[in-house]
Amino acid sequence: MTPLPSAEPTTRSWAPLPGVVALAWGLAAAALLAALLSDENSARLLMGVAALLGVVLGTYGTIVRPRLRVDDSGLHVRTLTGVHDFAWHEVKIRPVQTRRLGRESHSLELDWERGEDEHLVVLTWLDLGADPRDVAEVLHALRP
């Protein structure tokens, strides 16, 4: 007898690119080194603030991996406060294009509603590590 194929759940995830997170950590280290080696107080302050910003961005990019995960039960969005779970039928998925200062940018909006409780999650290329339009197409294809 041949075994029956198993119905494995479809799981996909998106996260900030490891190279971008590593770049944030590297820039934080370089700024800290520049602050320690500087002779001027203003340069120390500026490089100290840059190092702190790099540490914050690197920490964020490290903690929120994966930023978006989808499976048969729905969408799971990781934030600094934890994972938020949204059922497929409760989420509207919209790719959004904005034009500011002559530059177009794309984002993915996940609009969740349950009764009077509402939640809007906006994800960009930096959050997903991929073009939000492509992610929206995959989400629409995976939606049951």
N, C-alpha and C positions, 0 to 999 in steps of 0.2 A: 504494500500500500504506500502511496505517496502522501506525505503530510500535506495538510491543507495550508495554504498561505495564511499567515497571521495578519490580522488587521491592525497594523501598527499605527499609533496616532501620528498625525502630521505635526511636527514641531519645527518652527523656524525662529531665529532670534537675530537681533541687530544690536550692535554696541559701538561705542566710539572706537575708531581705529587704534590698534595698539601703538602704531607709530606716532600718532598725534598725542596720545597720553605720555609716551616716552619723551616726546619733544617737550611737553610741559614740564616734566620732571627734570630734564636736562637743562632747560632754560632757567628753572628755579635754582639748580645747583650753580650754574654759571653766574647768575645774578648774586647769589649769596657769596660766592668767591670774590666777585668784583666788589661787593660791599665790604668784605673783610680786608681786602688789599688796598682800598681807597684811602687817600690821605685827607680828602675833603668831606666835611660833615654833610653837605648837600648831596654829594654823590653817594655817600653811605645810606642816606635816607631814601633816595630814589631807587637805588639797587636793592635795598631792604624791602621796599614796597613791591618791587618787581619780583623778588624772590618769594614773598608772601603770596602774591597773586599766582605765581607758578605752582606753588605748593597746593593752594586751594583748587586750582584747575586740575592738577594732576591727581589729587585726592578724589575729586568728584568723578573724573574719568575712570578711576580705578574702582571706586565703590559701586557705581551704577551699571556694572557689567552683568548681564546684558541689559540694555536700556529698554528694549521691547522684545517680548517673547510671545509667540502665539502657538496655540495648540487647539485640539478639538473643543476644549471647554471655553476658550475665549482668548482675550488679550491680557497680558501681564506686563505692567509698566513699572520699572524699578526707579525709585527716587531715593533721595537721602533719608527719607523717613520710613522707607520700606517698600514692599511690593503692593501695587494696587491691581486688583483683579477685576476685569470687566467681561461680562458674558457677551458673546457675539451679537445677540439680538438687541442688546441695549446700547450698542456703540454705532455712531455714524462716523464713517471714515471719509475724510476729504483731503485731497491734495490742494494746497493753497499756493498761489503765486502772488508775490507782492513786488511792487516796484518803488524803490526809494533811492533818491539821489542818483537817478539814472541807472540804477543797477537792479536786476531782477533777482529775487531769491525765492526759493521754494521751501515749503514746510508741509508737514503732515499733521492735520488736526484730528484728534480722536475726541468726539463729543459724546459724553455718556450721560444718560438720564434715567433715573429710577424714582418715579413719583415726583416729589419736589426737590429731591437731591440731584444736583448737576455737577459735572466735573468736565473741564476742558484740558486736554493735554496737547501741547504743541511741540512737535519734534522736528529738529532740523538735521541737515547733513552731518553736523558734528555729533549729534546725539546718536544717529543711526549708523554712521559709517558708510552710508549709501545714499543715493539720490532718493529723496522722499517720494517722488513720483513713481519710481520703480517699486518701492516698498508698498505704496498704495495699490499698485497693480497686483502684487503678490497677495496682499491682504484680501482684496476683492476676490481673487481666484480661490483662496483658501476658505473663505467664508462659507459656512454650511447653509 
